Amino acid sequence: MAEQPAIEPMHQFLIHKIWDGPVFQLGGLTVDMSITNSVASMIAGAVILVLFFALTAKGQIVPNRAQATAEGLYNIVDKVLVTPIIGPGGKPYIPYLFTLFMVILVLNLMGVVFAIGNLGGLSLTFTVTSQLAVTATLAVLTFFSVFFLGFIKHGPKFLGLFAPSGMPLPLLIFMVPIEMISYFVRPVTLAMRLFGNMLGGHVVMSLFGSFVVALGLVALSGGLASLAIIPSALSFAMIVGLTGLELVVAVLQAFVFTALATVYLNEVVNFGHGH
């Protein structure tokens, strides 16, 4: 029997070039304009978003299904997150939060829906949100945008966020560093949560997909080995169940990331109001 290739569940996360672009120096830094599988997936996600809203933003009084879907997604951010958490003062920030939600949602769903091709050895997609560099960029951008907005709106008074009111001075010496550490660790938790969930789910799906193929090949040998078709079928059933679960996780993680960004923004918009 021919030797079976080793199972490599992490292979699907490797970044590789699919088009060699120009490379040049900029201020001592090497800038490579090549297109990788990660960049191609992000471009594809941007195209999907543009096409989706180009086809759904009709403004019809009686919306069709596509427009109703787009309005429903918008209401998730507006009616479920911003209005209950921040209040009327959060309206100017809905465009950013809605964009954040949709970008993460589309990239997550692309990684799940098109991952079926990866099970057959085809690199049809790349799960962008399984890369810590991408999730960390989104988290840092969101966190420091909110942080600097706090200083723009409230000035040095915003530092009062790290000093709980009414606390004795001796305790403040200990509490201020603790509050600062817990505050500035937020982008780490934001990035790690999204990264970990997408990475873990795809690794498990890849492992069960490998079991289906490997055990199926063993069953073809005939004889007693044909019983391997039973665990192969069970592994396939697990893939079906995990795919449904991953679709739920893809939506949930986009919601959680946006919800936490909304909570952080609430501290700026309603600073000192006890909202």
C-alpha positions as CSV (number, residue, x, y, z in Angstrom):
1,M,0.0,0.0,0.0
2,A,1.3,3.4,-0.9
3,E,2.4,5.6,2.0
4,Q,-0.2,8.1,3.0
5,P,0.8,11.8,3.3
6,A,1.1,13.1,6.8
7,I,-1.8,15.0,8.3
8,E,-1.0,18.7,8.4
9,P,-3.9,20.6,9.9
10,M,-1.8,23.8,10.1
11,H,-0.9,23.8,6.5
12,Q,-4.1,25.7,5.6
13,F,-2.9,28.7,7.6
14,L,0.4,29.1,5.8
15,I,0.8,32.4,3.8
16,H,2.3,32.0,0.3
17,K,2.6,34.2,-2.7
18,I,0.2,33.7,-5.6
19,W,1.5,36.7,-7.7
20,D,5.0,38.3,-7.5
21,G,4.7,42.1,-7.4
22,P,7.3,44.8,-7.3
23,V,9.7,45.1,-4.3
24,F,11.2,48.4,-3.4
25,Q,12.8,50.3,-0.5
26,L,10.9,53.0,1.4
27,G,12.8,54.7,4.3
28,G,15.0,51.7,5.0
29,L,12.0,49.3,4.9
30,T,11.5,46.7,2.2
31,V,8.0,47.0,0.7
32,D,6.8,43.9,-1.1
33,M,3.7,44.4,-3.2
34,S,3.2,40.8,-4.0
35,I,-0.2,39.3,-3.7
36,T,-0.5,36.5,-1.1
37,N,-3.4,34.2,-0.4
38,S,-4.2,36.3,2.6
39,V,-4.3,39.5,0.6
40,A,-6.3,37.9,-2.1
41,S,-8.9,36.7,0.4
42,M,-9.2,40.2,1.9
43,I,-9.6,41.7,-1.6
44,A,-12.3,39.1,-2.4
45,G,-14.0,40.0,0.9
46,A,-14.0,43.7,0.0
47,V,-15.5,42.9,-3.4
48,I,-18.2,40.8,-1.8
49,L,-19.1,43.6,0.6
50,V,-19.2,46.2,-2.2
51,L,-21.3,44.0,-4.5
52,F,-23.7,43.1,-1.6
53,F,-24.4,46.7,-0.7
54,A,-24.5,47.8,-4.3
55,L,-27.3,45.2,-4.9
56,T,-29.2,45.8,-1.6
57,A,-29.0,49.6,-1.0
58,K,-32.1,50.3,-3.1
59,G,-34.0,52.4,-0.6
60,Q,-37.3,50.8,-1.5
61,I,-40.2,51.5,0.8
62,V,-41.2,47.9,0.6
63,P,-37.8,46.1,0.7
64,N,-37.1,42.9,-1.1
65,R,-35.4,40.0,0.6
66,A,-31.9,41.3,-0.2
67,Q,-32.6,44.8,1.1
68,A,-34.3,43.3,4.2
69,T,-31.2,41.3,4.9
70,A,-29.0,44.3,4.7
71,E,-31.3,46.3,6.9
72,G,-31.5,43.5,9.4
73,L,-27.7,43.4,9.6
74,Y,-27.6,47.2,10.1
75,N,-30.3,46.9,12.9
76,I,-28.1,44.4,14.7
77,V,-25.5,47.1,15.2
78,D,-28.0,50.0,15.6
79,K,-30.9,48.6,17.6
80,V,-29.2,45.7,19.5
81,L,-25.8,47.3,20.3
82,V,-25.4,51.0,19.9
83,T,-28.8,52.3,21.0
84,P,-29.1,50.1,24.2
85,I,-25.5,50.4,25.2
86,I,-24.5,54.0,24.3
87,G,-27.8,55.7,23.6
88,P,-28.5,58.6,21.2
89,G,-24.9,59.8,21.5
90,G,-23.7,56.7,19.7
91,K,-25.3,57.5,16.3
92,P,-22.2,59.1,14.8
93,Y,-20.2,56.0,15.4
94,I,-22.6,53.5,13.8
95,P,-20.8,53.6,10.4
96,Y,-17.5,52.5,11.9
97,L,-19.1,49.8,14.1
98,F,-21.2,48.5,11.2
99,T,-18.2,48.4,8.9
100,L,-16.2,46.5,11.6
101,F,-19.1,44.0,12.0
102,M,-19.5,43.4,8.3
103,V,-15.8,43.0,7.5
104,I,-15.3,40.4,10.3
105,L,-18.6,38.7,9.4
106,V,-17.7,38.3,5.7
107,L,-14.1,37.2,6.3
108,N,-15.3,34.7,8.9
109,L,-18.0,33.2,6.7
110,M,-15.6,33.0,3.7
111,G,-13.2,31.0,5.8
112,V,-16.0,28.5,6.7
113,V,-18.0,28.3,3.5
114,F,-15.1,27.9,1.1
115,A,-13.1,25.7,3.5
116,I,-14.8,22.7,2.0
117,G,-12.4,22.9,-0.9
118,N,-9.4,22.7,1.5
119,L,-10.6,19.3,2.7
120,G,-10.0,18.0,-0.9
121,G,-6.5,19.5,-1.1
122,L,-7.6,22.6,-2.9
123,S,-6.6,26.1,-1.7
124,L,-9.9,27.8,-2.5
125,T,-9.8,30.3,0.4
126,F,-7.7,31.5,3.2
127,T,-9.2,32.2,6.6
128,V,-7.9,35.8,7.2
129,T,-9.3,36.0,10.7
130,S,-7.2,33.0,11.7
131,Q,-4.1,35.2,11.5
132,L,-3.2,37.0,14.7
133,A,-1.6,39.9,12.7
134,V,-5.0,40.6,11.1
135,T,-7.1,40.3,14.3
136,A,-4.5,42.3,16.2
137,T,-4.6,45.1,13.6
138,L,-8.4,45.3,13.9
139,A,-8.2,45.3,17.7
140,V,-5.5,47.9,18.0
141,L,-7.1,50.2,15.4
142,T,-10.4,50.0,17.3
143,F,-8.9,50.4,20.8
144,F,-6.6,53.3,20.1
145,S,-9.3,55.1,18.0
146,V,-11.6,54.9,21.1
147,F,-8.7,55.9,23.4
148,F,-7.7,59.0,21.4
149,L,-11.4,59.9,21.0
150,G,-11.6,60.0,24.7
151,F,-8.8,62.6,24.9
152,I,-10.3,64.6,22.1
153,K,-13.7,64.8,23.8
154,H,-12.6,65.1,27.4
155,G,-9.0,66.1,27.5
156,P,-6.9,65.1,30.6
157,K,-10.1,64.4,32.5
158,F,-10.3,61.2,30.6
159,L,-7.5,59.8,32.8
160,G,-10.1,59.7,35.6
161,L,-11.1,56.5,34.0
162,F,-8.2,54.9,35.8
163,A,-9.0,56.4,39.2
164,P,-12.3,55.2,40.7
165,S,-14.1,58.0,42.4
166,G,-14.3,58.1,46.2
167,M,-11.4,55.8,46.7
168,P,-8.8,56.8,49.4
169,L,-5.4,57.9,48.1
170,P,-3.4,55.0,49.6
171,L,-5.6,52.6,47.7
172,L,-5.3,54.6,44.5
173,I,-1.6,54.0,44.4
174,F,-2.4,50.3,43.9
175,M,-5.6,50.6,41.9
176,V,-4.4,53.0,39.2
177,P,-1.7,50.6,37.8
178,I,-4.2,47.7,38.0
179,E,-6.9,49.7,36.2
180,M,-4.3,50.8,33.5
181,I,-3.1,47.2,32.9
182,S,-6.7,45.9,32.6
183,Y,-7.5,48.7,30.2
184,F,-4.6,48.4,27.9
185,V,-4.8,44.6,27.8
186,R,-8.2,45.0,25.9
187,P,-6.8,44.9,22.4
188,V,-4.9,41.6,23.3
189,T,-8.1,39.9,24.5
190,L,-10.0,41.3,21.4
191,A,-7.4,39.9,19.0
192,M,-6.9,36.6,20.8
193,R,-10.6,35.8,21.1
194,L,-11.3,36.1,17.4
195,F,-8.1,34.5,16.3
196,G,-8.4,31.5,18.7
197,N,-12.0,30.7,17.8
198,M,-11.4,30.8,14.0
199,L,-8.1,28.9,14.3
200,G,-9.3,26.2,16.6
201,G,-12.5,25.4,14.6
202,H,-10.7,25.1,11.3
203,V,-8.0,22.8,12.8
204,V,-10.6,20.4,14.2
205,M,-12.5,20.4,10.8
206,S,-9.2,19.7,9.0
207,L,-8.4,16.8,11.4
208,F,-11.9,15.1,10.9
209,G,-11.6,15.7,7.1
210,S,-8.3,13.8,7.2
211,F,-9.9,11.0,9.1
212,V,-12.6,10.7,6.5
213,V,-10.1,10.3,3.7
214,A,-7.5,8.1,5.5
215,L,-10.1,5.7,7.0
216,G,-11.9,5.6,3.6
217,L,-8.7,4.5,1.9
218,V,-8.1,1.8,4.5
219,A,-11.6,0.5,4.0
220,L,-10.9,0.1,0.2
221,S,-8.3,-2.5,1.1
222,G,-11.1,-5.0,1.7
223,G,-11.4,-7.8,4.3
224,L,-11.6,-6.8,7.9
225,A,-10.2,-3.4,7.1
226,S,-13.5,-2.5,5.3
227,L,-14.9,-1.9,8.8
228,A,-12.9,1.4,8.8
229,I,-15.8,2.8,6.7
230,I,-17.8,3.1,9.9
231,P,-15.5,5.6,11.7
232,S,-15.0,7.3,8.3
233,A,-18.7,7.9,8.0
234,L,-18.8,9.1,11.6
235,S,-16.0,11.6,10.9
236,F,-17.9,12.9,7.9
237,A,-21.0,13.4,10.1
238,M,-18.8,15.3,12.6
239,I,-17.6,17.6,9.7
240,V,-21.3,18.3,8.8
241,G,-22.0,19.2,12.5
242,L,-18.9,21.2,12.9
243,T,-19.5,23.2,9.7
244,G,-22.9,24.3,11.1
245,L,-21.3,25.1,14.4
246,E,-18.5,27.1,12.7
247,L,-21.1,29.1,10.8
248,V,-22.7,30.1,14.2
249,V,-19.3,30.9,15.6
250,A,-18.4,33.0,12.6
251,V,-21.5,35.2,13.2
252,L,-21.2,35.2,16.9
253,Q,-17.5,36.3,16.9
254,A,-18.3,39.2,14.6
255,F,-21.1,40.2,17.0
256,V,-18.9,39.8,20.1
257,F,-16.0,41.8,18.7
258,T,-18.4,44.7,17.7
259,A,-20.2,44.5,21.0
260,L,-17.0,44.9,23.0
261,A,-16.0,47.8,20.7
262,T,-19.4,49.4,21.5
263,V,-18.8,48.9,25.2
264,Y,-15.4,50.6,25.0
265,L,-16.9,53.4,23.0
266,N,-19.6,53.9,25.6
267,E,-17.0,54.8,28.2
268,V,-15.9,57.7,26.0
269,V,-19.3,58.9,24.9
270,N,-20.9,58.8,28.3
271,F,-17.8,59.5,30.3
272,G,-18.7,60.7,33.8
273,H,-22.5,60.3,33.1
274,G,-22.9,57.0,34.9
275,H,-24.6,55.6,31.8
